[in-house]
Amino acid sequence: INAEYMGMSFLQKGMSLQHPYIGIHMATLSPELTKSLTTMGLPLQNIKDMRQGVLVLKVLDKSPASQCGMKKGDVIVEVDGQKIANTEALLSFLDRVKCGHQTHISFRRGKEVQRVRISIGDATTQADVALQ
């Protein structure tokens, strides 16, 4: 089934589309990325000994990630009890849940891992707010 066709079908029926999100710009942690981080101003002590996870490059204002205290430079390592090795794993999780889903997310900041509660947001709602 073509996703674009499904989206058009929803809109024609007056239904809204929802797109679960947490409100971050991200990258899969890798040795290549670690080498290039010095130019981005991210604290290397957060990630220099890590081999996998999702690096938070930016946290959007008023997003679920900002509301739970996530910051640029954090490394997401687990969501809803599932290890997160890369961006594909995080996006796959978001594809399986609905907006409003409450879960826990674990991220590393410095040498500590923080586990916080997060409510999955709706990117379409966030986009509507940004346009106003």
C-alpha positions as CSV (number, residue, x, y, z in Angstrom):
1,I,0.0,0.0,0.0
2,N,1.3,3.4,-1.0
3,A,1.7,5.6,2.1
4,E,1.0,8.8,0.1
5,Y,-2.2,7.2,-1.2
6,M,-3.3,6.3,2.3
7,G,-2.6,9.9,3.5
8,M,-4.7,11.3,0.6
9,S,-7.5,8.9,1.5
10,F,-7.5,10.0,5.1
11,L,-7.5,13.7,4.2
12,Q,-10.4,13.2,1.7
13,K,-12.5,11.5,4.4
14,G,-11.8,14.5,6.7
15,M,-9.6,12.4,9.0
16,S,-6.4,13.8,10.4
17,L,-3.0,12.1,10.1
18,Q,-0.9,11.8,13.2
19,H,2.9,11.4,13.2
20,P,4.4,10.3,16.5
21,Y,7.6,12.2,17.5
22,I,9.6,13.2,20.4
23,G,11.0,16.4,19.0
24,I,14.7,15.9,18.4
25,H,17.3,16.1,15.6
26,M,19.4,13.0,15.9
27,A,22.2,10.9,14.5
28,T,23.3,7.3,15.0
29,L,26.4,7.3,17.2
30,S,29.4,6.0,15.2
31,P,33.2,6.4,15.2
32,E,32.9,8.6,12.1
33,L,30.4,10.9,13.8
34,T,32.6,11.1,17.0
35,K,35.5,12.4,14.9
36,S,33.4,15.2,13.3
37,L,31.8,16.4,16.6
38,T,34.5,18.8,17.5
39,T,33.2,21.2,14.9
40,M,29.7,21.0,16.3
41,G,30.5,22.0,19.8
42,L,29.1,18.9,21.5
43,P,30.8,17.6,24.7
44,L,32.9,14.6,23.6
45,Q,33.1,13.3,27.2
46,N,29.5,12.2,26.7
47,I,30.2,9.8,23.9
48,K,33.9,9.1,23.5
49,D,33.6,5.6,25.1
50,M,30.2,4.7,23.7
51,R,29.7,2.4,20.7
52,Q,26.0,2.7,20.0
53,G,22.9,4.8,20.7
54,V,21.2,7.9,19.3
55,L,23.0,11.2,19.7
56,V,20.7,14.2,20.3
57,L,21.9,17.0,18.0
58,K,19.0,19.4,18.8
59,V,16.0,19.5,21.0
60,L,12.9,21.3,19.7
61,D,11.3,23.9,21.9
62,K,8.0,22.8,23.6
63,S,8.5,19.2,22.4
64,P,8.1,16.0,24.4
65,A,11.9,15.7,24.6
66,S,12.3,19.3,26.0
67,Q,9.5,18.7,28.5
68,C,11.3,15.6,29.9
69,G,14.6,17.5,30.2
70,M,16.5,16.1,27.3
71,K,19.4,18.2,26.0
72,K,21.8,18.5,23.0
73,G,24.6,16.0,23.5
74,D,22.5,13.4,25.3
75,V,22.7,9.8,24.0
76,I,19.4,7.8,23.9
77,V,20.1,4.2,24.8
78,E,16.7,2.7,25.6
79,V,13.0,3.4,25.0
80,D,10.1,1.5,26.5
81,G,12.5,-1.2,27.8
82,Q,14.1,-1.7,24.3
83,K,17.7,-1.0,23.7
84,I,18.2,1.7,21.1
85,A,21.4,1.1,19.0
86,N,20.7,3.6,16.2
87,T,18.2,6.0,14.6
88,E,16.4,3.3,12.7
89,A,15.5,1.5,16.0
90,L,14.1,4.7,17.5
91,L,12.1,5.5,14.3
92,S,10.8,2.0,14.3
93,F,9.6,2.4,17.8
94,L,7.9,5.6,16.9
95,D,6.2,4.0,13.9
96,R,4.6,1.4,16.3
97,V,3.1,3.7,18.9
98,K,0.4,6.2,18.9
99,C,0.6,9.9,19.8
100,G,0.0,10.3,23.5
101,H,1.7,7.0,24.3
102,Q,3.4,7.3,27.7
103,T,6.7,5.5,28.1
104,H,10.1,5.7,29.7
105,I,13.2,6.8,27.8
106,S,16.8,6.4,29.0
107,F,19.6,8.6,27.9
108,R,23.2,9.1,28.9
109,R,24.4,12.5,30.0
110,G,28.0,12.6,31.0
111,K,28.7,9.4,32.9
112,E,25.1,9.0,34.2
113,V,22.1,7.4,32.6
114,Q,18.9,9.2,33.3
115,R,15.5,7.4,32.9
116,V,12.5,9.7,32.5
117,R,8.9,9.5,31.5
118,I,7.9,10.9,28.1
119,S,4.6,11.3,26.3
120,I,4.9,10.7,22.5
121,G,3.8,13.9,20.7
122,D,2.2,14.5,17.4
123,A,4.5,16.2,14.8
124,T,1.5,17.4,12.8
125,T,0.3,19.4,15.8
126,Q,3.7,20.8,16.4
127,A,3.9,21.9,12.8
128,D,0.5,23.6,13.1
129,V,1.8,25.5,16.1
130,A,5.0,26.6,14.3
131,L,2.9,28.0,11.4
132,Q,0.8,30.2,13.6
